[in-house]
Amino acid sequence: MSSPSPAGPAEQASPPWRRVTAGALSAALVPVVTCVTALLLLTAYTTTGAAGDAPARISVGNARIFVPPNSENTAAFFDISNTGATDDVLTSVSSPQLGAVMLGRRVTKDGAGHMEPLGSLTIPARSSVRMTPYGVDVMVADPPELKAGDTVRFDLFFRDSGRVSVETVTVPVRS
């Protein structure tokens, strides 16, 4: 029988302190990599300029609709305020009571004015947009019979703020 030969340096087991150090480094590597990745992503987000901007804050007031001067059409008007730090866009308008409504704007060409459909309306940050008969309004085609003092609900749809519902009051057309 032969006795076991003494183990060479490569065959000897690692000292316990090396095993503990290697295990500690492996355990610490995951949270360190996670923190560095999160820091890089936050830096990239901040660099784009989007971090810290407050969202748009939309409010609608002074809502009114003209008593239809004829049975063909009329218009509704709103004052829209955005107290937020980012722009928002009014993308569409609807009214369950009126049927066909759309954003429109008055265009003057060769001395004659007419209304044109408007796809959307930007409401700038920290600003207000006032709809008037001489600019942007909500066109109402084929309105029902309305009397002064009637109320009509409108839903205004914004790109970022979603739906804002408002009650308008029917007012007579002033000359």
Backbone bond lengths (Angstrom), bond angles and torsions (degrees), N, CA, C in turn:
res aa  C-N    CA-C-N  psi(-1)  N-CA   C-N-CA  omega(-1)  CA-C   N-CA-C  phi
1 M - - - 1.425 - - 1.506 108.03 -
2 S 1.219 110.91 141.26 1.456 114.63 -179.41 1.506 109.55 -107.13
3 S 1.241 115.04 149.89 1.460 118.97 178.29 1.523 109.57 -85.82
4 P 1.303 116.49 150.69 1.462 119.26 -179.94 1.513 110.04 -62.58
5 S 1.310 114.32 140.41 1.465 118.76 179.66 1.517 109.20 -79.77
6 P 1.285 115.62 148.52 1.455 116.99 179.85 1.533 110.20 -64.52
7 A 1.333 117.75 140.57 1.465 123.57 -178.35 1.516 109.75 -71.70
8 G 1.313 113.88 140.52 1.469 119.78 177.69 1.520 109.55 -76.79
9 P 1.335 116.27 174.28 1.464 119.79 -177.76 1.523 112.40 -61.49
10 A 1.328 119.50 -34.39 1.454 120.77 -178.86 1.506 111.91 -73.12
11 E 1.301 115.88 -24.29 1.451 119.20 -176.28 1.509 112.72 -91.20
12 Q 1.289 117.90 -7.67 1.461 120.23 -179.32 1.530 108.90 -75.11
13 A 1.316 115.95 147.61 1.463 121.58 178.50 1.523 109.52 -70.37
14 S 1.373 115.83 151.15 1.460 120.36 178.42 1.516 109.32 -67.10
15 P 1.310 114.98 148.22 1.464 116.64 176.40 1.530 109.64 -64.37
16 P 1.313 118.68 151.73 1.463 122.27 -177.18 1.525 112.67 -58.23
17 W 1.307 118.61 -35.86 1.467 119.56 -178.42 1.527 111.50 -64.88
18 R 1.358 118.88 -30.10 1.468 120.93 177.10 1.523 110.81 -71.02
19 R 1.301 117.78 -38.08 1.458 120.19 178.45 1.527 110.73 -65.40
20 V 1.317 117.67 -39.53 1.454 121.84 179.28 1.536 109.76 -66.79
21 T 1.306 118.43 -43.34 1.463 122.10 -179.65 1.518 111.04 -63.86
22 A 1.306 117.43 -44.70 1.467 120.66 179.52 1.530 110.40 -63.36
23 G 1.317 118.35 -40.64 1.462 121.74 178.61 1.516 111.84 -66.12
24 A 1.322 116.46 -39.61 1.463 120.38 179.56 1.524 110.93 -66.57
25 L 1.328 116.51 -40.38 1.466 119.66 178.50 1.526 111.02 -64.36
26 S 1.307 117.39 -41.97 1.469 120.49 178.37 1.523 110.87 -63.40
27 A 1.307 116.83 -41.30 1.458 120.63 -179.15 1.530 111.54 -68.36
28 A 1.306 117.74 -34.40 1.462 121.09 -179.15 1.526 112.26 -80.06
29 L 1.299 118.24 -21.12 1.453 121.75 -175.65 1.534 112.43 -64.25
30 V 1.322 118.50 -41.07 1.468 121.58 -177.78 1.529 112.00 -62.16
31 P 1.333 120.68 -51.91 1.459 118.28 179.54 1.536 113.23 -66.13
32 V 1.324 117.80 -33.11 1.460 119.99 179.09 1.527 110.01 -65.51
33 V 1.319 117.85 -45.70 1.459 121.60 178.99 1.532 110.11 -63.49
34 T 1.318 117.70 -40.69 1.462 121.83 178.34 1.528 110.90 -62.10
35 C 1.312 118.11 -44.89 1.468 121.73 179.83 1.525 111.53 -64.95
36 V 1.314 117.23 -42.41 1.459 120.64 179.55 1.528 110.13 -64.38
37 T 1.332 117.74 -42.10 1.465 121.63 178.48 1.530 110.35 -62.73
38 A 1.328 117.62 -45.12 1.466 121.10 179.20 1.531 110.57 -62.40
39 L 1.313 117.25 -41.39 1.458 121.02 179.06 1.528 111.06 -63.63
40 L 1.311 117.83 -41.50 1.467 121.12 177.70 1.524 111.49 -64.31
41 L 1.332 117.68 -42.30 1.457 120.53 179.15 1.526 111.80 -66.19
42 L 1.319 118.10 -41.52 1.464 121.09 177.56 1.531 111.30 -64.89
43 T 1.315 116.67 -37.93 1.464 120.07 177.20 1.517 110.64 -63.63
44 A 1.320 117.03 -43.69 1.466 120.73 178.39 1.528 110.81 -63.40
45 Y 1.330 117.98 -41.89 1.469 122.28 179.20 1.521 110.77 -62.58
46 T 1.314 117.64 -43.47 1.456 122.29 180.00 1.528 110.86 -67.00
47 T 1.308 117.08 -37.81 1.462 121.75 -179.19 1.523 111.81 -63.76
48 T 1.335 117.79 -30.61 1.465 120.43 -179.77 1.523 111.72 -69.51
49 G 1.319 118.35 -15.46 1.459 121.00 179.32 1.516 113.47 91.35
50 A 1.320 118.54 -3.36 1.459 120.82 -177.22 1.527 112.13 -82.72
51 A 1.310 117.90 -25.50 1.456 120.19 -176.68 1.520 110.17 -68.38
52 G 1.291 116.16 133.71 1.449 121.00 176.06 1.514 115.23 90.86
53 D 1.328 118.79 -11.90 1.458 120.09 178.48 1.520 109.60 -75.93
54 A 1.315 115.31 127.54 1.460 119.35 176.83 1.525 108.61 -73.68
55 P 1.309 118.29 145.48 1.469 119.95 179.63 1.531 110.58 -68.91
56 A 1.321 114.16 166.47 1.460 119.71 176.30 1.528 109.00 -62.98
57 R 1.320 116.62 142.59 1.463 122.41 175.11 1.517 106.98 -124.90
58 I 1.316 115.47 103.06 1.462 122.05 -173.22 1.525 110.95 -97.33
59 S 1.333 115.37 136.34 1.466 121.14 170.04 1.524 107.29 -136.40
60 V 1.327 115.06 147.63 1.457 121.13 -177.23 1.522 108.07 -123.18
61 G 1.316 116.78 131.55 1.465 121.48 179.82 1.517 111.01 -143.00
62 N 1.323 115.92 -179.48 1.464 123.59 178.93 1.533 110.21 48.60
63 A 1.313 116.08 46.08 1.471 122.14 -177.62 1.519 109.82 -82.36
64 R 1.332 115.77 123.70 1.460 120.31 -178.61 1.523 109.86 -147.99
65 I 1.320 114.91 154.83 1.457 121.92 176.22 1.518 107.28 -134.26
66 F 1.316 116.42 138.45 1.461 120.19 -179.94 1.517 110.50 -74.13
67 V 1.370 115.33 141.48 1.457 119.75 168.28 1.524 104.52 -60.75
68 P 1.322 118.30 127.34 1.462 119.73 -176.52 1.525 111.71 -58.24
69 P 1.353 117.78 123.87 1.452 120.29 178.11 1.531 111.45 -72.10
70 N 1.308 116.13 -19.20 1.467 122.21 176.50 1.528 106.62 -149.00
71 S 1.289 116.89 178.60 1.455 118.75 -177.26 1.526 112.64 -86.93
72 E 1.346 118.08 2.91 1.450 120.39 -175.56 1.521 114.15 -87.05
73 N 1.346 117.73 -43.83 1.462 118.87 -176.80 1.521 110.78 -163.28
74 T 1.327 113.60 167.17 1.459 122.49 173.23 1.520 106.90 -156.43
75 A 1.316 116.77 -171.33 1.463 119.89 -178.02 1.519 110.32 -146.18
76 A 1.332 114.59 151.66 1.460 122.44 175.40 1.530 107.90 -117.27
77 F 1.334 115.18 152.82 1.458 120.83 -175.40 1.524 109.41 -136.57
78 F 1.324 115.96 145.86 1.461 122.35 -179.48 1.521 109.35 -140.49
79 D 1.318 116.22 150.95 1.459 121.92 167.45 1.520 105.38 -104.13
80 I 1.319 116.63 119.47 1.463 121.85 -176.34 1.521 108.79 -113.83
81 S 1.337 116.35 123.51 1.465 121.77 179.81 1.521 110.03 -112.83
82 N 1.329 114.87 143.17 1.462 121.51 176.25 1.523 106.61 -126.37
83 T 1.325 116.67 103.35 1.462 120.70 -179.61 1.521 112.21 -91.13
84 G 1.328 117.15 2.47 1.462 121.35 178.95 1.520 112.05 -80.97
85 A 1.334 115.21 178.18 1.461 121.83 -176.89 1.521 113.22 -94.79
86 T 1.340 117.84 0.02 1.465 120.29 178.80 1.524 109.80 -128.67
87 D 1.318 115.53 150.74 1.462 120.86 177.41 1.520 110.13 -66.09
88 D 1.327 116.13 156.64 1.463 122.10 171.04 1.518 106.72 -135.03
89 V 1.318 116.55 164.41 1.454 120.99 -175.88 1.517 109.89 -128.44
90 L 1.334 116.43 125.37 1.464 121.97 172.26 1.527 105.81 -78.15
91 T 1.333 116.30 113.60 1.465 120.06 -174.24 1.519 113.61 -97.26
92 S 1.337 117.15 -28.22 1.464 119.66 178.64 1.520 110.57 -164.37
93 V 1.326 114.12 166.22 1.465 121.93 179.37 1.520 107.26 -137.55
94 S 1.332 116.56 143.22 1.460 120.34 174.79 1.522 109.15 -141.24
95 S 1.327 114.99 162.95 1.458 121.11 175.83 1.520 107.93 -146.27
96 P 1.321 117.11 118.69 1.465 118.78 179.68 1.525 112.97 -64.99
97 Q 1.327 117.77 -20.30 1.459 121.73 -178.52 1.528 113.44 -90.22
98 L 1.321 117.45 -20.21 1.460 119.16 -170.81 1.526 115.21 -110.29
99 G 1.275 118.88 -21.48 1.465 119.51 -177.81 1.511 111.57 85.43
100 A 1.340 116.62 -117.53 1.467 121.57 -172.68 1.527 111.98 -75.94
101 V 1.335 115.94 109.28 1.459 122.23 174.44 1.520 108.34 -133.43
102 M 1.334 116.96 150.00 1.462 120.36 177.74 1.516 110.45 -157.95
103 L 1.320 114.22 155.87 1.459 119.35 174.17 1.520 108.91 -66.42
104 G 1.318 116.31 140.83 1.462 120.43 178.32 1.509 110.73 -146.61
105 R 1.304 114.76 165.82 1.464 119.83 176.57 1.521 109.03 -141.39
106 R 1.300 114.73 148.71 1.460 121.12 179.28 1.524 108.05 -83.80
107 V 1.324 114.84 129.92 1.454 121.87 178.52 1.522 107.99 -122.15
108 T 1.333 117.04 131.99 1.458 121.55 177.62 1.520 108.17 -110.87
109 K 1.327 114.78 125.45 1.465 120.40 179.57 1.528 107.93 -138.48
110 D 1.321 116.37 128.27 1.456 122.16 -178.98 1.529 111.78 54.46
111 G 1.325 116.54 37.54 1.452 121.53 176.76 1.521 115.27 81.97
112 A 1.320 117.42 -4.83 1.467 120.43 -179.94 1.523 109.57 -110.74
113 G 1.335 115.44 137.17 1.460 120.05 179.12 1.516 111.40 -103.74
114 H 1.319 115.25 144.69 1.464 120.81 173.99 1.530 108.41 -151.35
115 M 1.315 114.80 165.37 1.460 120.52 -179.31 1.524 109.92 -96.39
116 E 1.344 114.75 142.31 1.458 121.57 174.86 1.518 108.69 -126.66
117 P 1.331 117.16 145.15 1.466 119.26 174.82 1.530 110.46 -62.07
118 L 1.297 115.48 146.89 1.460 122.49 179.55 1.523 107.11 -122.86
119 G 1.319 117.81 124.30 1.466 121.64 -176.23 1.514 114.16 -65.70
120 S 1.330 117.45 -40.08 1.461 121.06 -178.81 1.528 108.32 -161.21
121 L 1.311 114.84 169.37 1.465 120.84 -178.52 1.525 108.26 -139.31
122 T 1.332 116.42 119.30 1.466 120.91 179.01 1.524 109.59 -79.59
123 I 1.327 114.97 133.12 1.467 121.74 174.79 1.531 105.31 -108.66
124 P 1.341 117.55 103.53 1.465 120.02 -175.65 1.526 112.46 -63.63
125 A 1.331 115.17 153.44 1.464 121.20 176.76 1.519 109.81 -60.35
126 R 1.328 114.72 143.45 1.476 122.05 177.56 1.524 111.93 51.11
127 S 1.331 115.65 44.67 1.455 120.21 -176.34 1.523 109.90 -150.35
128 S 1.331 115.28 176.09 1.459 121.89 177.60 1.517 109.44 -134.71
129 V 1.319 115.19 151.94 1.457 121.97 173.50 1.514 106.52 -123.60
130 R 1.312 115.32 127.23 1.470 120.34 179.19 1.523 108.76 -109.97
131 M 1.318 116.22 119.74 1.455 120.80 177.15 1.528 108.85 -80.11
132 T 1.349 116.15 139.35 1.464 121.78 -179.55 1.528 109.23 -142.04
133 P 1.332 117.74 166.19 1.469 120.22 176.17 1.529 112.83 -65.23
134 Y 1.316 117.87 -14.92 1.463 121.80 -176.04 1.524 112.84 -104.50
135 G 1.310 117.55 7.76 1.459 121.20 -179.27 1.519 110.16 -143.03
136 V 1.309 115.66 -116.91 1.466 121.98 -179.25 1.520 109.02 -94.22
137 D 1.348 115.77 141.19 1.461 121.37 175.24 1.519 109.11 -153.67
138 V 1.321 115.32 -174.46 1.461 121.38 174.02 1.519 106.60 -109.95
139 M 1.309 115.63 115.45 1.464 120.72 -178.95 1.534 108.84 -80.96
140 V 1.330 115.35 137.41 1.462 121.80 178.86 1.527 107.34 -121.38
141 A 1.319 116.11 113.35 1.468 120.73 179.93 1.522 109.63 -92.11
142 D 1.322 115.16 138.51 1.462 122.14 175.52 1.532 112.52 50.78
143 P 1.344 117.18 58.97 1.467 119.70 -176.80 1.528 112.09 -72.04
144 P 1.324 116.18 155.77 1.466 119.15 173.27 1.530 108.81 -73.75
145 E 1.296 116.34 174.78 1.469 119.84 177.81 1.526 108.15 -68.67
146 L 1.324 115.92 124.05 1.463 122.07 178.90 1.516 108.98 -124.85
147 K 1.340 115.53 142.26 1.463 121.60 177.05 1.519 108.51 -115.09
148 A 1.318 116.42 155.02 1.465 121.14 177.06 1.525 109.30 -54.47
149 G 1.323 116.09 133.24 1.463 121.67 179.51 1.521 114.17 96.17
150 D 1.345 118.08 -13.53 1.474 120.04 175.81 1.532 109.31 -64.35
151 T 1.322 115.50 152.71 1.465 119.27 174.78 1.529 109.19 -113.09
152 V 1.318 114.73 144.82 1.460 122.14 -179.50 1.522 107.50 -135.73
153 R 1.329 116.22 131.29 1.466 120.52 179.27 1.528 110.48 -86.61
154 F 1.336 114.96 137.22 1.458 122.66 172.82 1.517 108.78 -124.71
155 D 1.319 115.51 146.51 1.457 122.21 172.53 1.521 106.94 -114.73
156 L 1.327 116.25 120.83 1.457 122.24 177.83 1.526 107.19 -103.97
157 F 1.315 116.76 129.19 1.462 121.92 -176.19 1.522 109.85 -109.45
158 F 1.340 115.07 120.73 1.452 122.33 -178.98 1.521 110.15 -109.03
159 R 1.339 115.59 146.67 1.464 121.29 -178.01 1.528 111.61 -56.21
160 D 1.328 117.96 -47.23 1.466 120.87 -176.12 1.523 113.26 -102.71
161 S 1.302 118.05 -33.60 1.467 121.47 -174.82 1.520 113.42 -88.56
162 G 1.326 117.80 -7.95 1.461 120.04 179.13 1.517 112.30 76.61
163 R 1.334 114.94 -150.74 1.469 120.85 -176.36 1.523 111.46 -86.25
164 V 1.324 114.76 134.74 1.464 121.91 172.96 1.526 106.10 -123.44
165 S 1.334 117.24 118.44 1.464 121.79 179.39 1.520 109.11 -95.74
166 V 1.346 115.24 141.69 1.459 120.07 -178.48 1.525 109.01 -146.94
167 E 1.303 115.67 144.75 1.466 122.07 175.66 1.527 108.48 -96.20
168 T 1.319 116.81 126.51 1.461 121.04 175.38 1.518 109.05 -98.48
169 V 1.312 115.26 157.48 1.465 121.91 175.62 1.524 107.27 -112.48
170 T 1.294 116.59 134.33 1.465 121.55 178.67 1.517 108.81 -76.94
171 V 1.349 115.00 127.82 1.460 121.04 -178.91 1.531 108.86 -126.75
172 P 1.347 116.61 150.99 1.475 119.00 177.88 1.535 109.92 -70.11
173 V 1.319 115.19 151.24 1.466 121.23 176.28 1.511 108.03 -73.98
174 R 1.320 115.71 130.89 1.486 120.61 177.83 1.513 108.52 -97.33
175 S 1.280 115.83 143.95 1.467 120.35 178.49 1.496 111.31 -84.09
